[in-house]
Amino acid sequence: MSDLSYPIGNFEWPTAVTPAERQRLIAQIEALPRQFRAAVAGLTARQLDTPYRPGGWTVRQLIHHLPDSHMNAYIRSKLALTESQPTIKPYEQQLWAELADSRDTPVEVSLMLLDALHCRWVVLLRSLDSEGFSRTVVHPEHGRHMSLDDILAYYAWHGAHHTAHITALRDRMGWNAKSPARKPKAKRRNEKAKSRKSRRK
């Protein structure tokens, strides 16, 4: 992997999003919590505290960052739908990642938060028509109006971007995902025999 910062490439703002592309992006948002959970499965405390690149965040910080970031995206989406071109408030994501809840909270809490957040976000996204996706917020840092299509495209990329940080790190470090332990053959034979007896009763 030549670029440790952008393993799937830089994000490019879409010029237009077709209905079919929109559905594909929503499916990515829906699948992200499961894919992200799989990427961090089985990591030890030491591995969680390993930076994904020199000078970068640790895996633990990435896990807590993802729901922080996507909560902001979800709220921005709801602001766009309920207000007329609201100006959103940026946040200092580097400083958020250094707060106690990003250092001390068990990672499972943020993984569950990501599950619940994306469940509600997908319900909202699938309720919208093309007019809903054309509604905008104003981002003062980017100096642009961002439509819900823009937000959808960016955060579908954002989730894949950080998942790739972790999978690329696992590959470089040789941290293979743990497979479920298989039961001894004798125990499997006994369980099969019990199952057959139960069916004959």
C-alpha positions as a printed Julia matrix, in Angstrom:
201×3 Matrix{Float64}:
   0.0     0.0     0.0
   1.86    3.1    -1.21
  -0.34    5.79    0.42
  -0.96    5.06    4.09
  -3.08    8.21    4.48
  -5.46    7.52    1.59
  -5.49    3.77    0.95
  -8.59    3.96   -1.29
  -7.65    7.32   -2.85
  -8.8    10.86   -2.18
 -12.48   11.71   -2.1
 -13.84   13.49   -5.19
 -17.05   15.49   -4.94
 -19.68   14.05   -7.29
 -20.97   16.23  -10.11
 -24.28   14.38  -10.01
 -25.68   11.32   -8.26
 -28.11    9.09  -10.15
 -30.92    7.24   -8.34
 -29.07    3.95   -8.88
 -25.82    5.39   -7.52
 -27.73    6.8    -4.56
 -29.04    3.36   -3.67
 -25.54    1.9    -3.96
 -24.19    4.55   -1.58
 -26.99    3.96    0.92
 -26.18    0.24    0.82
 -22.56    1.13    1.67
 -23.74    3.2     4.65
 -25.89    0.26    5.77
 -23.05   -2.27    5.46
 -20.35   -0.18    7.1
 -20.91   -1.11   10.79
 -20.66   -4.82    9.96
 -17.57   -4.33    7.78
 -15.87   -2.08   10.32
 -16.59   -4.5    13.17
 -15.05   -7.32   11.11
 -11.95   -5.18   10.44
 -11.24   -4.71   14.16
 -12.34   -8.16   15.33
  -9.91   -9.97   17.61
  -7.45   -7.11   18.06
  -5.6    -7.03   21.37
  -5.27   -3.93   23.58
  -1.74   -3.45   22.26
  -2.9    -3.68   18.67
  -5.77   -1.25   19.32
  -3.22    1.27   20.56
  -1.08    0.98   17.42
  -1.17    3.98   15.01
  -2.44    3.04   11.56
   0.48    5.03   10.12
   3.44    6.96   11.6
   2.04   10.05   13.29
  -1.55    8.92   12.73
  -4.35    8.0    15.07
  -4.4     4.66   16.83
  -6.91    2.01   15.84
  -8.73    2.75   19.11
  -9.05    6.44   18.18
 -10.31    5.49   14.71
 -12.99    3.27   16.24
 -14.24    6.14   18.42
 -13.83    8.71   15.63
 -16.13    6.96   13.2
 -19.38    7.37   15.2
 -18.29   10.89   16.24
 -17.94   11.88   12.59
 -21.03   10.08   11.36
 -23.18   11.51   14.16
 -22.25   14.94   12.84
 -23.17   13.85    9.31
 -26.52   12.47   10.49
 -27.36   15.68   12.35
 -26.29   17.79    9.35
 -28.61   15.73    7.17
 -31.53   16.38    9.52
 -30.7    20.1     9.64
 -30.74   20.21    5.83
 -34.18   18.58    5.81
 -35.73   20.82    8.47
 -34.12   24.23    7.87
 -33.43   26.43    4.86
 -29.77   26.08    3.87
 -28.44   26.13    7.46
 -24.78   26.92    8.12
 -23.32   23.94    9.94
 -20.78   24.1    12.75
 -17.45   22.41   12.05
 -15.73   20.56   14.89
 -12.11   19.94   15.84
 -11.92   16.23   15.13
  -8.27   15.98   16.22
  -9.17   17.39   19.66
 -12.27   15.18   19.91
 -10.03   12.15   19.34
  -7.86   13.17   22.29
 -10.69   13.5    24.85
 -11.11   10.96   27.63
 -14.05    9.17   26.0
 -11.87    8.45   22.95
  -9.08    7.13   25.18
 -10.94    5.27   27.92
 -14.28    4.02   26.55
 -14.33    0.31   25.61
 -14.31    0.07   21.81
 -17.43   -2.12   21.84
 -19.44    0.89   23.04
 -18.54    2.84   19.89
 -19.13   -0.18   17.66
 -22.65   -0.53   19.12
 -23.18    3.22   18.71
 -22.19    2.94   15.05
 -24.67    0.06   14.6
 -27.57    2.05   16.06
 -26.65    5.3    14.34
 -26.44    3.75   10.87
 -29.72    1.91   11.41
 -31.54    5.22   11.94
 -29.54    7.01    9.23
 -30.46    4.4     6.61
 -34.16    4.64    7.54
 -33.93    8.41    7.0
 -32.01    8.12    3.72
 -34.42    5.55    2.26
 -37.38    7.82    3.05
 -36.1    10.62    0.78
 -36.92   11.4    -2.82
 -34.69   13.31   -5.26
 -35.93   16.63   -3.92
 -34.88   15.63   -0.41
 -31.38   14.73   -1.58
 -31.06   18.12   -3.27
 -31.47   20.02    0.01
 -28.29   21.69    1.22
 -26.26   22.9     4.15
 -23.53   25.55    4.02
 -20.1    24.38    5.16
 -18.13   27.46    6.25
 -14.74   25.73    5.98
 -15.29   24.38    2.46
 -17.09   27.54    1.35
 -19.7    25.52   -0.5
 -23.28   24.39   -0.35
 -23.33   20.66    0.34
 -26.37   18.68   -0.77
 -27.53   15.51    0.93
 -26.18   13.71   -2.14
 -22.76   15.23   -1.35
 -23.01   14.18    2.3
 -24.09   10.67    1.32
 -21.2    10.27   -1.14
 -18.62   11.67    1.27
 -19.55    9.53    4.25
 -19.86    6.34    2.22
 -16.26    7.06    1.18
 -15.28    8.09    4.72
 -16.36    4.77    6.22
 -14.52    2.76    3.56
 -11.49    5.04    3.99
 -11.08    4.3     7.7
 -11.94    0.62    7.33
  -9.1     0.39    4.79
  -6.72    2.07    7.25
  -7.3    -0.8     9.66
  -7.3    -3.66    7.14
  -4.11   -2.29    5.55
  -2.47   -2.1     8.99
  -3.53   -5.67    9.77
  -2.04   -6.84    6.48
   1.26   -4.99    7.05
   1.57   -6.27   10.62
   0.4    -9.8     9.87
  -2.54   -9.52   12.26
  -4.76  -12.16   10.76
  -8.42  -12.23   11.76
  -9.09  -15.06   14.16
 -11.25  -17.88   12.86
 -13.77  -19.45   15.23
 -12.18  -22.39   17.03
 -13.37  -25.77   15.75
 -14.6   -28.29   18.25
 -12.62  -31.54   18.6
 -13.76  -34.27   16.19
 -14.86  -36.6    18.99
 -17.06  -33.87   20.47
 -18.6   -33.09   17.07
 -19.39  -36.81   16.56
 -21.06  -37.02   19.98
 -23.16  -33.9    19.26
 -24.27  -35.33   15.89
 -25.23  -38.63   17.52
 -27.26  -36.82   20.18
 -28.98  -34.76   17.48
 -29.96  -37.94   15.55
 -31.33  -39.57   18.72
 -33.34  -36.45   19.5
 -34.91  -36.45   16.02
 -35.93  -40.14   16.4
 -37.85  -39.49   19.64
